[in-house]
């Protein structure tokens, strides 16, 4: 019984060492304090490029009735 526990302890110790080593390789630096980070600046990532005829879906579809048309406002 003791050999089984010793073997399990050794396995756990090895797994912990592997995990710490992997963590050190992946995360080279510590996490900075929130006070050390400046405010996030807003930026435009995507330009809205909708054709003028599609800006109002009601005009595009016409009077044939729109499924869930109440959601369009």
N, C-alpha and C positions, 0 to 999 in steps of 0.2 A: 504494500500500500504506500509505503514511504517513497519508493522509487517512482511510482506513478505521480505523486504530488511533486516530487523534485523535478520530474520531467515536465510537468505542466508549468511549474514556476519558471523553468529554463525557457520554455517556449514563450511564455508571456513576457519574460525579460527580453528575449530576442525580438519579439514583435514590437515591444515598446521602443527598443533601441532603433529598430528599422523605421518606425513611425517618426521618431524624433529626428533621425537623419534625413528622411524624406522632407520633413517640414523645414528643416534648416536649408536644404537645397532649393526648395520651392520659394520660401519666403526669406529672402536675404536680409531684409530690413524689418525693423519693428514697425508697428502701426503708429503713425504720428498722432499727437494729441489733437483734438478738434480745434484747439486755439491756435495751432500752428498752421492750419489750413485756411486759406482765404475763402471768401464767399464764391460760390459757383456763379459764373457769368452765363447769362442767357445767350443762346445762339440759335440760328435757324439751320436746321439739319435737312429739311426738305422744302422745296418750293412748291406751292400750290399751283398746279397747272391745269385747271379745269377749263375746257372750252366754254366760251360764253353761252352757248346754247344749252349747256347742261347745268348751269348754275342753279336754275330753279327746276327741279324734276317735274313739277306739275305742268309746266309749259312744254316740256319735252314729251311727256306721255300723252298729254291732251285730255280729252273728256271721256276716255274709255274706262275710267275708274282705276284707281291705284290701290293695290292690296296694301293694307296698313297705311293708307293715305293720311289718316289722322295723326300719324307720327311725324309727318312732314311739316306740320304746322300751318 
